[in-house]
Amino acid sequence: MPYSDVAQAYADNVRTLFTPPAAKQRERGIGGATLSPSELAEQAEKLAPISSQLAVEAANKLAAPDISERVEASNQLLAKALTDLTVSAHLFEAAEDAEAPPPSFTRTARSERSVSSAPDEMLQIIVGDGAATSKRERAGARALRGPEGQQGLSETIEDTIDLISRRTATAGQSALTGLFGIGLVQVGQAAGLVGQSVAGVFGQAEKLSRLYALCRDFALKAYDSVLALLGPVVAKAAGQQVLDWLAQVQEARFIGQFLEKIYRTQETQAALLVIVSNSKASGDKFASVTTEIDQLGEQYARQTALVEKLLKGLKFLGGIPAAILPYGTLLLAGVYIAIMAYLVFNGADYLDADRLTLLNRVRGIRQVIETNLG
């Protein structure tokens, strides 16, 4: 089944999970437009295999020949991870309301455990609707423009390198804060498990009610989606790499300095500005290259906006009791590690940082300049 069909089936079933068909709403009247616990469980069980298949199909797109398709696949996996997490939270709330909680379970305030309402914006991204990008997501990206000449392109290079470094540092600081908050001992344990099968690594809880079991399953599917974003090879290297970074950064607030060190952005920027100043290209060529660099910045701002939303949603995982999600802290640490690895590797890909070349999904700033003007 092609990705588009799986994505549409996933979106349709998620929407049904949050909002029952119109016929059921009319049947129950105003105020009763929700699925019963048994209907909710049946719908989630129907969604589960579609979610797994969607992760596979989206991961396959990461190797597509077309760059725009690879970029879209990255966004879709991020959106899917957040959607699976939202589904997990929805099922958890329903289980608390309708079923007996596990032993030794203390209820938490709904406002503390909720992720969001039905994730329409994320579903639009998943099905490939480019209009889903909100103005807020684009706020960090410069508006597309096409000034002619070397000066305009030089300014665009400087601004886009700054945008990529700054957005990576902001999201990376959130991920590192989460990791430091968990503790380095457990983070070290989780690092050795990243990339392995979640079923074997994070274990299975004792027999749970349907809704609690499904809540756990969709939390694991969110983790699977983040791992799919890295790919199997990079995922296996991510744990140790992030541990090495933690040893160097030491405090989350120093992430910006660390990124400058490993990206070498100042050296990259200086080298690219020399190429631009020495180029004899036409005004039209400078304008087209400027637009392409601007688009890279917009793409990156969009991706980091999704990462930031996912990082906020992860707080929900920390509140799931161990009776429902064994090794939940390790799972949370594993997701933070995977996200941190993706952030740094993806930023390196957009900058063409020669020290970090594990991801190669876009034609980064250096490639754009050297290909067109070098």
N, C-alpha and C positions, 0 to 999 in steps of 0.2 A: 504494500500500500504506500503510495507516495506521501511525502511529508505533509503536503497541503491537506490531504484527506484526514490524516491522523490528527493534525493540529486542529482542524475544524471539529472533529469528533470530541477531542479533549475540551475545547472551549464550550461546545454545546452541553457537555455533561457537567462541567464545572458550574455553568450558569444554572442548570437544573438543580444542582446540589444546593445552591444558595436561594434560588427562586423557583418554586414549583411551576409546572405548566399552568397556563391561564385557566384551564378547565378545573384544576384542583383548587385554584384560588377562588373561583366562582362557587365551587361546591362548599367551601368552608366559610366563605363570606369574609367581610372586612375583619382584619385582625387575626385571621387564621391562615395567612398565606405562608405557611412553613411546612416542611415535610415532617412527618411523624418520625420518632426515633428509628423504627424499623425501615421506613421508606428511605431515610437518610443513609442508613447502613447499606441498604440495597444499592442505592445510587453510588455511594462511595466504592462499593465492591465492583460495580460496573466501570467506574472511572479508573481504578487501580491499574489494570493491565494496559489501558490506553496511555496512562501516564508513563509507564515503563517503556512502551513502544515509542512514544514521542521523544524521550531522551535519546534513544538509539538513533532515530531518524535525524534529530537535530545534530547529534554528534557526527553523523555521516556528512552533514553539510559543511562541517568545519574543514573538510578536505576537498571541497568543491574547487574546480578550476577558477571560477569567477570570484574575485575579491569581495565584491558587494554581497555575494551569497554567504561567504565566510563571516563577514561582519554581522550580517543579519542573524546567522546561526548563533553567534555569541550572545547577542541581545536576547534571542529567544530562549536560550538555556538559562540566562539570568532571570528572565521573566517567569519561566517555568519553575525555577527553584523557589521564587517568592510565592508563586501561586500554590504550589504543593504545600508550602509552609502555612499559607492562609487556610487552605483546606484542612490541614492538621489542626489548626487552632479552632476552626469552626466545629470540627468533630469533637474536640476536647470540651468545648463549651456545652455542646449538646449532651455529651456523656455526663458531665457534671450535673446538668439540669434534670436528666431523665433516668440516670442509672446510679446504682450504689457505687461509691468510690472505692478504690483499692484499700487494703488495710494500711493504717498509719498515714493516711492521706489527709492533708489539711487543705481545705478549699482556699483559693486565692481570689482576690477581687477581679471581677471581669475586666475592669479597665486596665489591670496590670498584665493580663494574659492575652488580650486581644491583639491581633496583628492588623487586620483591616476588614472592611466589608467585602462583598463580592468584587474580585479584582478585574474589573472590566478593562482598565487600561493595560494591564499585563496580558490579558487575553487578546487584545488587539495586536499587541506586539507578536504574540505567539503565532497568530494566523497570518502575519505578514502585512498588517495594515500600517503603512508608514506614517499615516496621519496621527498615530497614537502618541508620537513624541509631544510632550507638553511643553509649553513655553518655559516652565520652571526647569525642565531638563536642559533646555537650550540656553538657559540664562548664563551659564559659564562659558559658552562658546561665542566667539565674535560673529556678527552677522556677515553673511557672504558678501564679498565685494570684489571688484576686479580692477584695482588701480594699475595703471601702466607704469613701467619703469622699474629700475633696480631698487630705488628707495622703498617703494610700496611693498615689493616682495621681501626685502630685508626686514621691514617692520613686521610683516606677517610671520616670517620665520621666528623672529624673537618672541612675538606674542604667543604663537602656537606651542613653542617649546616650553614657555613659561606656563601656559595653560595645562599641558600634559603633566609637567612636574608638580604643579600646585594641586591639581585634582587627584593625582596619585598619592601625594602626601596627606591630603585631607582624609581620603577614604582609608589609606593605610594606617593613619593614626588611630582611627576608630577600630580597625581590626586588631592592631597591636594592643590597644587599651583592653579589648576583650581578652586577648591572650594573657596579658600580664595579670588581669583580674582573676583568671582561672588558676594561675600558678604554674611555675615552670616545670614542676615535677609531673603534673598531669599533662601539660602540653608536650613534654618529652615523650610520655607514653603514647599520646595521640599521634605524634609525628611518625612514629614507627608503624602506625596502622593505616595512615593515609594511603589510599589507592587500593586497599584490599576490600574484599567483599563485606558489605555492611552486615549481612546476616551472620557471618562467622565472627566478625570483629566485635560488634556491639551486642551480640547475644539476643536471646528471645526472652521476653518477660513470661512470668507464669501466666496461666490461662486467664485471659481478660474478657470482658464483655466485648461485643462486636465493635461498638463505637470507640472504646479505648484502644482496642487492637488496631483499628483503622487509623486512629490518630497517630499512633506510633509508626505505622507503615508509611504514611505520607510524610512524616518528619524524615524518615530514612530516604524517601524518594527525593526530597529536597537536597539532601546531601549527595545523592547519586547524580543529580543534575549539575551540581557544582563540580564534581569530579569529572563529569563528561566534558565540561567546559575546558578543563585542563588537557584532557586526553590521557590515555593510559601511561604513556612514557613519561610525560611531565609530572603526572600525579605521583608516580613512584619516587621521583626525585624531589618532590615538593617538601616533604616532611623535614628531611635533613637540611635542605636549603633554607627553609624558614628558621630552623633552630640556629643555623649559622648567622642569619640576619639578626635574630633576637640578641645573640651574644654581642654583636657589633653595635646595635642601636641602644640597648640597655634601658632607655626610657622612650615612651611613645612620642614625646614631643621633639625628639631628635631625628625623626624620620626624614625630614626635608634634607638635612645635612647628609644623611646616609644615602639618599637617592642621588644627590649631586655626585657623590663619590663613585657610585657604581654606574650611573648613567653617563657621567662626564659630559653633562649638557653644555657647559661653557666651552669646552674644546670642540664639541660638535657644532655649536652655533658659530664659533669663530671660523671654523673650516668652511661651513656652508656660505657664510657671508663673503668670504674670499672668492668662492666660485661665482656667486651672484655678481660681485663687483667686476670680475674679469670677463663675464659673459658678454658676447656681442649679439645676443638674441634680440628678436624684434619685440616691439611693444605688445603685440598680440600674444607672443609666447610668454612674456613675463606675466601678462594678465591671466592666462590659462593656468600657469603654474601657481600663481597666487590663489586662485580659486581652489585648486586641488589641495593645497596646504590648508586653506581655511576649512575645507570639507573634512580633512583629517581631524582637525581640532573639534569640529562639531560632532563627528562620530565618537570621538573619545569622551567628550563631555557627556554624551548620551549614555555611553556604557558605564562610566563611573557614577552617574546619577542612579542607574539601576543597582549598581553594587552598594551604594549608600542606603538605598531602600531595603535591600536584602539584609544588610548589617543591622539595621533597626529592627527588622522582623525577627532576627535571631534571638532576641531577648526572650521570646516565647519558649525556646527550647530549654533555657535554663530553669524554667518553672515547671517542667513536666516531671512528676514524681518518678523515682527510680522503679517503683512497682510497675509503671507503665513503660518506661523507656530505660532499660538497664544501661549503665555506662553512659548516661545522658551527658555528663560533663565532658567525657572523652569525645562524644559525638560533636558537642558544641565546639570543643577545641579543634577537632578535625575540620569542621566547616570553616572556622576562622583561619586555619592554616591554609586550606585550599584557596580561600578568597584572597588572602595575603599574597600567596604565590601567583595567582592570576593577575592581581593588580600590578605587581612589580614586573612580571614577565610581559604583560600586555603593554604597559608603558614603554618598556624596552623595545617592543616590536614597533610601536608608533614612532619612536625616536631613532630606531635602527642602532641601538646601543650595542657596540660590538662585544661587550663582556657578557651579555645575556641574550642568547639567540635560540632559546628553546621553543618559542612560539614564532611562527613566520606566516602570519595570516593577512597582513596588510603590506602595502608598499609604503614604508614609513617616510619621514621627512627627508632623510639623507638620500634614499633611493629616488624620491621624486626629483630632488634637485640635481643629483648626479646624472640621472637618466635624461633629463630635459636640458640641462645646462652644462654638465660636466665635460 
